[in-house]
Amino acid sequence: MRRKLTPYLLLAPQIILSLLFIIGLATGITQSFGVIPAFGLREPTFKYYREVLTRPEMLKSVLYSLKVAFLSAGIATVAGVGLSAVCVAHKKTKGPMMRVIQLPIIVPHVVVAIFLVNIFSQNGVLARIGYALGMLQEQQQFPMLIYDTKGVGVILAYLWKEIPFILYFVIALMANINENLGEAAINLGAGRWTAFCKITLPLCKGAVISGFLIIFVFALGAYELPFLLGATSPKALPVLAYQQYIHPDLRNRPYSMALNGIIIILSVLSAWIYYFIVQKNMKALTEQ
């Protein structure tokens, strides 16, 4: 009897957590359609989604978050793949080099935000050095990289962490492909650049796209960096959603949930694309 119950007892914490997650998700989706009986809202409506996508301040937040997430993921992916190729070409895929690469990944985002403020703000180290060397007449002439409306500081923070993530994510696969098929192509007369572009990179495409999607979804839904480094306006989706959630007028709660609903839709779409890529790669391997 005990043996029969053991698997269920071991699964109990996971089941409880899953139920709490599903209940919270269902509640959030329901509230995003304006159904909150406690506040006198009982009729489902798309009003809040329409207003989120049409009201200027909310639409700016949506576009701002998409821009920051896309640029962060795109630049990090290109730079990470490029650095991975350099490491593979110079046989630096193991040992101390990998430990150095892992360091930014494990640093909390809050620490990264403090680091960037101390370095890149108009009162930071670079501004002070420029002023001390006479390159700036005053520290306020230093470019506005933190708390700017274009999200430069937020993007820089994501790049500092996510470039090493992409590098670490693809380097093992890239090294394995280059060691076998890439070297074979070079031995047959292909140049290193040609072998990389025609063989190594296409075979790493699935991992590269997966890494891009992971960073995109994370940057789209992350709260800390946009809150600590972003401008007052426009606000990132998670920041605006939280502010709407704690608004004194509880009837603003559906706006918060609608903003979260947009994040969920984009995340599910990215997850579907990721699943499609994985299935396609598995099918290709099975056929081979």
C-alpha positions as CSV (number, residue, x, y, z in Angstrom):
1,M,0.0,0.0,0.0
2,R,2.8,2.4,0.9
3,R,4.6,1.7,-2.4
4,K,1.4,2.6,-4.3
5,L,0.9,5.8,-2.4
6,T,4.6,6.9,-2.6
7,P,4.5,8.2,-6.2
8,Y,1.4,10.3,-5.5
9,L,2.9,11.7,-2.3
10,L,6.0,12.7,-4.2
11,L,3.9,14.4,-6.9
12,A,1.7,16.2,-4.4
13,P,3.9,19.4,-4.2
14,Q,4.0,19.6,-7.9
15,I,0.3,19.0,-8.3
16,I,-0.5,21.7,-5.7
17,L,1.8,24.3,-7.3
18,S,0.4,23.5,-10.8
19,L,-3.2,23.9,-9.5
20,L,-2.3,27.3,-7.9
21,F,-0.6,28.4,-11.2
22,I,-3.6,27.3,-13.3
23,I,-6.1,29.0,-10.9
24,G,-4.1,32.2,-11.0
25,L,-3.8,32.1,-14.8
26,A,-7.5,31.4,-15.2
27,T,-8.4,34.2,-12.8
28,G,-6.1,36.7,-14.6
29,I,-7.6,35.8,-18.0
30,T,-11.1,36.1,-16.7
31,Q,-10.4,39.5,-15.2
32,S,-8.8,40.7,-18.4
33,F,-12.2,40.3,-20.0
34,G,-13.8,42.5,-17.3
35,V,-15.4,39.8,-15.2
36,I,-14.8,40.7,-11.5
37,P,-18.1,40.1,-9.7
38,A,-16.7,41.6,-6.4
39,F,-16.3,44.9,-8.2
40,G,-19.7,44.8,-9.9
41,L,-18.2,43.7,-13.3
42,R,-20.0,40.7,-14.6
43,E,-20.3,41.0,-18.4
44,P,-17.3,39.7,-20.5
45,T,-16.0,42.3,-22.9
46,F,-13.0,43.0,-25.1
47,K,-13.2,46.7,-24.1
48,Y,-10.0,46.5,-22.0
49,Y,-7.9,44.9,-24.7
50,R,-9.2,47.5,-27.3
51,E,-8.3,50.3,-25.0
52,V,-4.9,48.9,-24.2
53,L,-4.2,48.8,-28.0
54,T,-5.7,52.2,-28.8
55,R,-5.0,54.4,-25.8
56,P,-1.8,56.4,-26.6
57,E,0.0,55.8,-23.3
58,M,-0.7,52.1,-23.2
59,L,0.0,51.6,-26.9
60,K,3.4,53.3,-26.4
61,S,4.1,50.9,-23.6
62,V,3.3,47.9,-25.8
63,L,5.5,49.1,-28.6
64,Y,8.3,50.1,-26.2
65,S,8.3,46.6,-24.6
66,L,8.3,44.9,-28.0
67,K,11.1,47.1,-29.3
68,V,13.3,46.6,-26.2
69,A,12.7,42.8,-26.2
70,F,13.3,42.4,-29.9
71,L,16.5,44.5,-30.0
72,S,17.8,42.9,-26.8
73,A,17.2,39.4,-28.2
74,G,18.4,40.2,-31.7
75,I,21.6,41.9,-30.8
76,A,22.4,39.3,-28.1
77,T,21.8,36.5,-30.5
78,V,24.0,38.0,-33.3
79,A,26.8,38.9,-30.8
80,G,26.6,35.6,-28.9
81,V,26.7,33.5,-32.1
82,G,29.6,35.6,-33.4
83,L,31.6,35.2,-30.2
84,S,30.8,31.5,-30.1
85,A,32.2,31.1,-33.6
86,V,35.4,32.9,-32.5
87,C,35.7,30.7,-29.4
88,V,35.2,27.5,-31.6
89,A,37.7,28.7,-34.2
90,H,40.3,29.2,-31.5
91,K,39.5,26.0,-29.6
92,K,38.4,27.9,-26.5
93,T,35.2,25.9,-25.7
94,K,36.2,24.5,-22.3
95,G,38.1,25.3,-19.1
96,P,38.6,28.8,-17.6
97,M,37.0,30.6,-20.6
98,M,33.7,28.9,-20.0
99,R,33.7,29.8,-16.3
100,V,34.3,33.5,-17.2
101,I,31.4,33.3,-19.7
102,Q,29.1,31.9,-17.0
103,L,29.7,34.7,-14.6
104,P,27.4,37.3,-16.1
105,I,24.6,34.7,-16.4
106,I,24.5,34.0,-12.6
107,V,24.6,37.7,-11.6
108,P,21.1,38.9,-10.5
109,H,19.5,41.6,-12.7
110,V,19.2,44.0,-9.8
111,V,23.0,43.9,-9.4
112,V,23.4,44.5,-13.1
113,A,21.1,47.5,-12.8
114,I,23.2,49.0,-10.0
115,F,26.4,48.3,-12.0
116,L,25.1,50.2,-15.0
117,V,23.8,53.1,-13.0
118,N,27.3,53.5,-11.4
119,I,29.0,53.3,-14.8
120,F,26.8,54.8,-17.5
121,S,24.6,57.4,-15.7
122,Q,25.3,61.1,-15.9
123,N,26.7,60.9,-12.4
124,G,28.6,57.6,-13.1
125,V,32.2,56.7,-13.5
126,L,32.4,57.4,-17.3
127,A,30.8,60.9,-16.9
128,R,33.2,61.7,-14.1
129,I,36.3,60.5,-16.1
130,G,35.1,62.5,-19.1
131,Y,34.7,65.6,-16.9
132,A,38.1,65.1,-15.2
133,L,39.9,64.8,-18.6
134,G,38.2,67.9,-19.9
135,M,36.2,66.1,-22.5
136,L,33.0,67.3,-21.0
137,Q,32.3,70.8,-19.6
138,E,29.9,69.3,-17.1
139,Q,28.8,65.8,-16.3
140,Q,25.3,66.4,-17.6
141,Q,26.7,66.5,-21.1
142,F,27.3,62.8,-20.9
143,P,24.8,61.0,-23.2
144,M,21.6,59.9,-21.5
145,L,22.0,56.1,-21.5
146,I,20.1,55.4,-18.2
147,Y,16.4,56.3,-17.7
148,D,16.1,57.3,-21.3
149,T,12.9,57.1,-23.4
150,K,14.5,54.8,-26.0
151,G,15.4,52.0,-23.5
152,V,19.2,52.1,-24.1
153,G,20.0,51.4,-20.5
154,V,17.6,48.5,-20.3
155,I,18.9,47.0,-23.6
156,L,22.5,47.3,-22.4
157,A,21.7,45.5,-19.2
158,Y,20.0,42.6,-21.1
159,L,23.0,42.4,-23.5
160,W,25.5,42.2,-20.6
161,K,23.6,39.1,-19.4
162,E,22.2,37.5,-22.5
163,I,25.1,37.6,-24.9
164,P,27.0,35.1,-22.6
165,F,23.7,33.1,-22.3
166,I,23.5,32.7,-26.1
167,L,27.2,31.9,-26.3
168,Y,26.9,29.2,-23.7
169,F,23.6,28.0,-25.2
170,V,25.0,27.3,-28.7
171,I,28.8,26.8,-28.2
172,A,28.7,23.1,-27.4
173,L,26.6,22.2,-30.4
174,M,28.6,24.5,-32.6
175,A,31.9,23.0,-31.4
176,N,30.7,19.5,-32.1
177,I,29.5,20.4,-35.6
178,N,32.7,22.3,-36.4
179,E,34.8,19.4,-35.1
180,N,33.2,16.9,-37.5
181,L,31.5,18.4,-40.5
182,G,33.2,21.7,-40.5
183,E,36.7,20.3,-40.5
184,A,35.7,17.8,-43.2
185,A,34.6,20.7,-45.4
186,I,37.8,22.5,-44.8
187,N,39.8,19.4,-45.6
188,L,37.9,19.2,-48.9
189,G,38.9,22.7,-49.8
190,A,36.3,25.0,-48.3
191,G,37.5,28.1,-46.4
192,R,36.8,28.5,-42.7
193,W,34.3,31.3,-43.3
194,T,32.5,29.3,-46.0
195,A,32.4,26.2,-43.8
196,F,30.9,28.2,-41.0
197,C,28.2,29.9,-43.1
198,K,27.3,26.9,-45.2
199,I,27.5,24.1,-42.7
200,T,28.0,25.0,-39.0
201,L,25.6,27.9,-38.8
202,P,22.6,26.3,-40.7
203,L,22.9,23.2,-38.5
204,C,22.9,25.4,-35.4
205,K,19.8,27.3,-36.6
206,G,17.4,25.6,-34.3
207,A,19.4,26.3,-31.2
208,V,20.0,29.9,-32.2
209,I,16.3,30.6,-32.9
210,S,15.4,28.9,-29.6
211,G,17.9,31.1,-27.7
212,F,16.4,34.2,-29.4
213,L,12.9,33.3,-28.4
214,I,13.9,32.6,-24.8
215,I,15.5,36.0,-24.5
216,F,12.6,37.7,-26.3
217,V,10.0,36.3,-24.0
218,F,12.1,36.9,-20.9
219,A,12.8,40.6,-21.8
220,L,9.2,41.1,-22.7
221,G,7.9,39.9,-19.3
222,A,10.7,41.0,-17.0
223,Y,9.9,43.7,-14.4
224,E,13.2,44.5,-12.6
225,L,15.4,46.2,-15.3
226,P,12.6,48.3,-16.9
227,F,11.6,49.4,-13.5
228,L,15.1,50.3,-12.3
229,L,16.6,51.6,-15.5
230,G,13.6,52.6,-17.7
231,A,12.2,56.1,-18.2
232,T,9.1,57.5,-16.5
233,S,7.3,57.4,-19.8
234,P,6.8,55.2,-21.8
235,K,6.8,52.4,-19.3
236,A,7.4,48.7,-20.1
237,L,4.4,46.4,-20.1
238,P,5.2,44.6,-16.8
239,V,5.8,48.0,-15.0
240,L,2.5,49.5,-16.4
241,A,0.6,46.3,-15.6
242,Y,1.8,46.4,-12.0
243,Q,0.9,50.1,-11.6
244,Q,-2.6,49.5,-13.0
245,Y,-2.9,46.5,-10.6
246,I,-2.1,48.7,-7.5
247,H,-4.2,51.6,-8.8
248,P,-6.5,53.0,-6.0
249,D,-9.5,52.5,-8.3
250,L,-10.0,48.8,-8.3
251,R,-11.9,49.0,-11.6
252,N,-8.5,49.5,-13.3
253,R,-7.7,45.9,-12.4
254,P,-8.9,44.6,-15.9
255,Y,-6.4,46.9,-17.6
256,S,-3.6,45.3,-15.7
257,M,-4.8,41.8,-16.6
258,A,-5.3,42.8,-20.3
259,L,-1.6,44.0,-20.4
260,N,-0.6,40.7,-18.8
261,G,-2.8,38.9,-21.4
262,I,-0.8,40.5,-24.2
263,I,2.4,39.2,-22.6
264,I,0.8,35.7,-22.3
265,I,-0.3,35.7,-25.9
266,L,3.1,36.6,-27.2
267,S,4.8,34.1,-24.8
268,V,2.5,31.3,-26.0
269,L,3.1,32.2,-29.6
270,S,6.9,32.1,-29.0
271,A,6.5,28.8,-27.1
272,W,4.6,27.3,-30.1
273,I,7.3,28.5,-32.5
274,Y,10.0,26.9,-30.2
275,Y,8.0,23.6,-30.1
276,F,7.6,23.7,-33.9
277,I,11.4,24.1,-34.3
278,V,12.2,21.3,-31.8
279,Q,9.8,19.0,-33.5
280,K,11.1,19.8,-36.9
281,N,14.7,19.1,-35.8
282,M,13.7,15.9,-34.1
283,K,11.9,14.8,-37.3
284,A,15.0,15.6,-39.4
285,L,17.2,13.6,-37.1
286,T,14.8,10.6,-37.1
287,E,14.7,10.6,-40.9
288,Q,18.5,10.6,-41.1
